[in-house]
Amino acid sequence: MYMLAINPGSTSTKISMFKDEKEVKKTVVRYDRDSFKDKKSVLEQVDTRSNDIKREVEKWGIKPDGVVGRGGLFKPLKSGTYRITERVLADIRNGKVQGEHISNIGALLAYDIAEEFGIPSFFVDPVSVDEFEELARFSGIPEIERVALQHTLNIKACIRQIAKDKKRKMEKMNLVVAHLGGGISVCPVKKGRLIDANNAIQEGPFSPERSGSLPTTAFLEMCTCGKYTKSFLLRRLVGEGGLVAYLGTNLADEVVQRIKEGDKYARKIYEAMAYQISKEIGAMATVLNGDVDYIVLTGGLAGSNLLIDWIKRRIEFIAPVIIYPGENEMLALAQGALRVLRKEEEAKEYK
């Protein structure tokens, strides 16, 4: 079976063709920051991106049996593979999701390509998968409930991979999985379920682009002092927080190079990020009462030896640490859709 996988990012669209689990074609359509400056929302990018995808797939000369797109900030959903229906498309178009994010249009792009080829379309393990236990939902004030938003796709793929590697069932293991990328999600995994997580847009460690948790009264003062615009503050939270705010870059390799050249401030900030990641992992281990079989570090930053060494020193006493560098999101998308087409599991219905 041939499966086309689509993963839109803020300045790119990743496209891969899989023959069963083997990636046989791939490309990244890149856009500069001015490409969509006249677009008021990510929804207005769909036509441009869809046409670019069609052009690339036509070059490959392969008709897929199905197409799968990345899932976004949808309504709270169970983990699994979903057929893309008019219900989910309507919610995305009408803004009935948990915020605007580029991942939201993954389903729109997949559906559009599927209509072109007359094939089924899917999304897999979206950001809004909700497996939280009840206690995880309390924030500290009744007006705000903590919600489940995390890097579900890669985290679930890692859970399956470690079960395969260790020849154990997912339902028999407890893990702490830390997805380390532009945003950071740290999840306690109880018998295969993500029972808690820091919302990577609002909580947890600072990351290459995001501020993470902040001292609330100090941030409230920033919001009300009249010195900063709302758009500036939002950018400080997501997009221009974290490493970008401190060092002017979101590239770990650039930070490491600066450290090698003797930049002591860059070293201090990068180590502070490792410190905060380690703290979050320790906190999530308590959710599992310390009963942790493995800690898994994954995502793009898991390839940064300096960062990972700093983290490992602080967390190895909790449980053995396993590194799965990279995101493997394209394969995870394809595998989710293939499981349905092979009738290994049933597609879920978006309600």
FINUMI-964622 format. One record per residue (C-alpha): residue in three letters; y, x, z. Coordinates in Angstrom, 2 decimals. Layout:
<recs>
ALA:Y:X:Z
...
</recs>
This chain:
<recs>
MET:0.00:0.00:0.00
TYR:3.53:1.11:-0.76
MET:6.15:0.34:1.88
LEU:9.89:0.84:1.44
ALA:11.77:1.65:4.68
ILE:15.56:1.35:5.04
ASN:17.64:2.70:7.91
PRO:21.45:2.35:7.66
GLY:23.67:4.72:9.64
SER:27.43:4.81:10.02
THR:27.90:7.23:7.09
SER:24.51:7.11:5.37
THR:21.53:5.00:4.36
LYS:18.10:6.59:4.75
ILE:15.51:5.35:2.25
SER:11.81:6.28:2.28
MET:8.79:5.14:0.27
PHE:5.45:5.37:2.03
LYS:2.00:5.27:0.45
ASP:0.19:3.95:3.49
GLU:1.40:6.34:6.26
LYS:2.31:9.18:3.88
GLU:5.96:9.52:2.92
VAL:5.96:10.13:-0.85
LYS:9.66:9.66:-1.67
LYS:12.82:9.86:0.39
THR:16.54:10.19:-0.01
VAL:19.71:9.79:2.00
VAL:22.66:8.03:0.38
ARG:25.71:9.52:2.07
TYR:29.21:8.08:2.41
ASP:32.36:9.82:3.54
ARG:34.44:8.26:6.28
ASP:36.83:6.73:3.74
SER:34.11:4.94:1.76
PHE:34.38:1.75:3.80
LYS:37.89:2.07:5.23
ASP:38.91:-1.17:3.49
LYS:35.95:-3.09:5.00
LYS:36.75:-5.15:8.07
SER:33.16:-5.30:9.30
VAL:29.79:-3.71:8.64
LEU:28.70:-6.93:6.90
GLU:31.10:-6.12:4.07
GLN:29.18:-2.90:3.39
VAL:25.96:-4.70:2.41
ASP:26.60:-5.12:-1.33
THR:27.55:-1.47:-1.84
ARG:24.64:-0.14:0.15
SER:22.15:-2.57:-1.42
ASN:23.15:-1.58:-4.95
ASP:22.78:2.09:-4.06
ILE:19.29:1.47:-2.64
LYS:18.19:-0.42:-5.75
ARG:19.44:2.40:-7.96
GLU:17.47:5.01:-6.00
VAL:14.24:2.96:-5.91
GLU:14.51:2.33:-9.64
LYS:14.56:6.11:-10.18
TRP:11.29:6.45:-8.28
GLY:9.50:3.96:-10.54
ILE:7.36:2.56:-7.70
LYS:7.20:-1.13:-6.83
PRO:6.72:-1.53:-3.08
ASP:4.35:-4.08:-1.54
GLY:6.85:-4.76:1.23
VAL:10.19:-3.61:2.57
VAL:11.22:-3.02:6.17
GLY:14.68:-2.52:7.64
ARG:15.91:-1.27:10.98
GLY:16.56:-4.02:13.53
GLY:19.82:-4.27:15.41
LEU:21.58:-5.89:18.35
PHE:19.88:-9.24:17.89
LYS:19.03:-11.84:20.52
PRO:16.61:-10.64:23.22
LEU:13.20:-10.37:21.51
LYS:9.63:-9.37:22.22
SER:8.40:-6.07:20.86
GLY:6.71:-6.19:17.46
THR:7.17:-6.74:13.74
TYR:9.19:-9.74:12.53
ARG:9.41:-11.36:9.14
ILE:12.99:-11.58:7.98
THR:13.90:-15.25:7.68
GLU:17.05:-17.27:7.10
ARG:17.33:-17.70:10.88
VAL:17.88:-14.02:11.59
LEU:20.10:-13.63:8.51
ALA:22.27:-16.54:9.66
ASP:22.64:-15.07:13.16
ILE:23.73:-11.72:11.73
ARG:26.20:-13.26:9.30
ASN:27.62:-15.64:11.90
GLY:28.03:-12.94:14.52
LYS:25.48:-14.49:16.89
VAL:24.21:-11.09:17.98
GLN:25.06:-8.77:20.89
GLY:27.87:-6.89:19.18
GLU:28.65:-5.30:15.84
HIS:26.54:-2.29:14.95
ILE:25.49:-0.72:11.66
SER:21.82:-1.34:12.52
ASN:22.47:-5.10:12.26
ILE:22.60:-4.93:8.46
GLY:19.18:-3.28:8.15
ALA:17.58:-6.73:7.93
LEU:20.15:-7.91:5.38
LEU:19.49:-4.90:3.16
ALA:15.71:-5.26:3.43
TYR:15.87:-8.96:2.59
ASP:18.10:-8.34:-0.43
ILE:15.72:-5.70:-1.82
ALA:12.71:-7.93:-1.12
GLU:14.30:-10.77:-3.11
GLU:14.75:-8.37:-6.02
PHE:11.06:-7.40:-6.05
GLY:9.53:-10.68:-4.83
ILE:7.88:-9.06:-1.79
PRO:7.88:-9.74:1.98
SER:10.50:-8.17:4.24
PHE:10.36:-7.20:7.91
PHE:12.18:-5.56:10.79
VAL:10.41:-3.74:13.64
ASP:11.17:-3.23:17.34
PRO:14.92:-3.83:17.22
VAL:17.39:-2.43:19.75
SER:17.38:-5.79:21.56
VAL:13.70:-5.82:22.57
ASP:13.73:-7.18:26.12
GLU:10.86:-6.37:28.48
PHE:12.99:-5.94:31.60
GLU:11.63:-6.84:34.99
GLU:13.78:-9.22:37.01
LEU:15.32:-6.67:39.38
ALA:16.56:-4.59:36.43
ARG:18.96:-7.34:35.37
PHE:21.28:-7.24:38.38
SER:24.47:-5.23:37.86
GLY:26.24:-5.49:41.19
ILE:28.52:-8.43:40.37
PRO:27.26:-11.88:39.33
GLU:29.67:-12.12:36.39
ILE:27.82:-9.30:34.57
GLU:24.09:-9.15:33.88
ARG:22.48:-5.95:32.66
VAL:20.92:-6.47:29.24
ALA:18.11:-4.67:27.42
LEU:19.54:-2.56:24.61
GLN:17.81:0.75:23.92
HIS:16.35:2.91:21.11
THR:13.24:0.77:21.04
LEU:11.89:1.77:17.63
ASN:11.45:5.46:18.38
ILE:10.50:4.91:22.03
LYS:7.68:2.51:21.11
ALA:6.52:4.90:18.38
CYS:6.36:7.70:20.98
ILE:4.33:5.51:23.33
ARG:1.79:4.89:20.55
GLN:1.75:8.58:19.65
ILE:1.13:9.82:23.17
ALA:-1.66:7.26:23.61
LYS:-3.25:8.62:20.43
ASP:-2.74:12.27:21.38
LYS:-4.08:11.82:24.92
LYS:-6.83:9.40:23.81
ARG:-5.64:6.80:26.31
LYS:-4.58:3.18:26.04
MET:-0.87:2.37:26.24
GLU:-1.67:-0.30:28.78
LYS:-3.16:2.32:31.13
MET:-0.17:4.69:31.30
ASN:3.19:4.93:33.02
LEU:5.83:7.03:31.26
VAL:9.48:7.92:31.35
VAL:10.71:8.25:27.75
ALA:14.13:9.74:27.01
HIS:15.49:9.25:23.49
LEU:18.11:11.96:23.05
GLY:20.37:11.43:20.04
GLY:23.94:10.41:19.27
GLY:23.24:7.85:22.00
ILE:20.79:8.39:24.85
SER:18.23:5.88:26.19
VAL:16.04:6.66:29.18
CYS:13.29:4.11:29.81
PRO:10.60:3.71:32.46
VAL:7.52:2.49:30.58
LYS:5.01:0.52:32.64
LYS:1.71:-0.13:30.87
GLY:3.43:-0.05:27.47
ARG:6.46:-2.18:28.46
LEU:10.07:-0.98:28.70
ILE:10.82:-2.44:32.12
ASP:14.31:-0.94:32.44
ALA:16.72:1.24:30.45
ASN:20.26:2.46:30.54
ASN:22.25:0.56:27.91
ALA:23.06:3.54:25.67
ILE:26.47:2.10:24.77
GLN:27.60:1.40:28.35
GLU:25.51:3.36:30.85
GLY:23.58:6.49:31.60
PRO:24.25:10.12:30.62
PHE:27.10:11.06:28.34
SER:25.83:11.97:24.88
PRO:27.18:13.70:21.76
GLU:29.31:10.64:20.94
ARG:29.31:8.32:23.99
SER:30.84:8.45:27.44
GLY:27.89:6.99:29.36
SER:28.50:5.62:32.87
LEU:32.05:6.08:34.15
PRO:33.83:5.86:37.52
THR:34.75:2.19:37.23
THR:38.05:2.08:39.11
ALA:39.37:5.15:37.29
PHE:38.46:3.61:33.94
LEU:40.03:0.31:34.99
GLU:43.24:2.22:35.71
MET:43.12:3.70:32.21
CYS:42.70:0.21:30.76
THR:45.66:-1.27:32.63
CYS:48.20:1.58:32.81
GLY:49.71:0.74:29.42
LYS:49.29:4.29:28.08
TYR:46.18:3.69:25.97
THR:45.37:1.13:23.26
LYS:42.19:-0.93:23.35
SER:40.96:0.72:20.14
PHE:41.45:4.20:21.66
LEU:39.52:3.25:24.78
LEU:36.68:1.73:22.75
ARG:36.45:4.92:20.71
ARG:36.35:6.94:23.94
LEU:33.36:4.87:25.04
VAL:31.46:4.98:21.73
GLY:32.09:7.37:18.87
GLU:34.60:9.75:20.42
GLY:33.23:10.16:23.94
GLY:30.83:12.73:25.34
LEU:30.67:16.04:23.48
VAL:33.24:14.82:20.95
ALA:35.79:14.16:23.72
TYR:35.17:17.46:25.49
LEU:34.44:19.80:22.58
GLY:35.57:18.03:19.41
THR:32.11:17.92:17.83
ASN:28.95:15.80:18.00
LEU:26.76:18.57:16.55
ALA:24.46:20.24:19.07
ASP:23.87:23.23:16.78
GLU:27.61:23.89:16.69
VAL:27.84:23.72:20.48
VAL:24.89:26.12:20.87
GLN:26.49:28.55:18.43
ARG:29.72:28.45:20.43
ILE:27.73:29.18:23.59
LYS:26.05:32.16:21.90
GLU:29.50:33.46:20.99
GLY:30.51:33.38:24.65
ASP:32.26:30.00:24.99
LYS:31.83:29.36:28.73
TYR:33.46:25.92:28.63
ALA:31.06:24.73:25.90
ARG:28.16:26.00:28.00
LYS:29.41:24.12:31.06
ILE:29.77:20.81:29.15
TYR:26.39:21.13:27.41
GLU:24.70:21.90:30.72
ALA:26.49:18.94:32.32
MET:24.92:16.69:29.68
ALA:21.49:18.13:30.51
TYR:22.24:17.56:34.21
GLN:23.10:13.89:33.64
ILE:20.02:13.34:31.45
SER:17.82:14.87:34.15
LYS:19.42:12.66:36.81
GLU:18.72:9.54:34.75
ILE:15.10:10.56:34.22
GLY:14.71:11.04:37.96
ALA:16.25:7.64:38.64
MET:13.90:5.92:36.18
ALA:10.90:7.64:37.78
THR:11.73:5.76:40.99
VAL:11.40:2.47:39.08
LEU:7.75:3.43:38.64
ASN:7.47:4.41:42.33
GLY:6.92:8.00:41.21
ASP:3.67:7.03:39.47
VAL:4.48:8.80:36.19
ASP:1.76:10.17:33.90
TYR:4.11:11.92:31.47
ILE:7.80:12.37:30.73
VAL:8.54:12.28:27.00
LEU:11.65:13.86:25.47
THR:12.34:12.73:21.91
GLY:15.15:12.26:19.40
GLY:17.29:14.75:17.52
LEU:18.42:16.64:20.64
ALA:14.80:17.24:21.64
GLY:14.91:20.06:19.08
SER:17.62:21.89:21.06
ASN:15.67:24.49:23.06
LEU:18.58:25.33:25.33
LEU:19.17:21.70:26.34
ILE:15.46:20.97:26.77
ASP:14.91:24.07:28.93
TRP:17.72:22.99:31.25
ILE:16.25:19.48:31.52
LYS:12.67:20.64:32.05
ARG:13.64:22.86:34.98
ARG:14.94:19.81:36.85
ILE:12.22:17.26:36.02
GLU:8.89:19.12:35.70
PHE:8.11:18.46:39.37
ILE:7.88:14.72:38.55
ALA:5.24:14.83:35.79
PRO:4.12:16.90:32.78
VAL:6.79:16.98:30.05
ILE:5.92:16.30:26.40
ILE:8.37:17.00:23.56
TYR:8.41:14.89:20.37
PRO:11.43:16.28:18.46
GLY:13.17:14.06:15.91
GLU:13.30:10.30:15.64
ASN:10.40:9.44:13.28
GLU:12.09:6.07:12.74
MET:11.20:5.77:9.06
LEU:7.48:6.20:9.73
ALA:7.70:3.83:12.72
LEU:9.29:1.18:10.49
ALA:6.63:1.57:7.80
GLN:3.77:1.52:10.31
GLY:5.04:-1.68:11.91
ALA:5.16:-3.51:8.57
LEU:1.83:-2.05:7.43
ARG:0.12:-3.36:10.57
VAL:1.12:-6.87:9.52
LEU:0.17:-6.51:5.84
ARG:-3.22:-5.10:6.90
LYS:-3.64:-8.06:9.26
GLU:-3.99:-5.75:12.26
GLU:-1.36:-7.88:14.01
GLU:0.57:-11.05:13.25
ALA:4.23:-11.01:12.32
LYS:6.42:-12.55:15.00
GLU:8.85:-15.37:14.31
TYR:12.55:-14.95:15.07
LYS:13.76:-17.99:16.99
</recs>
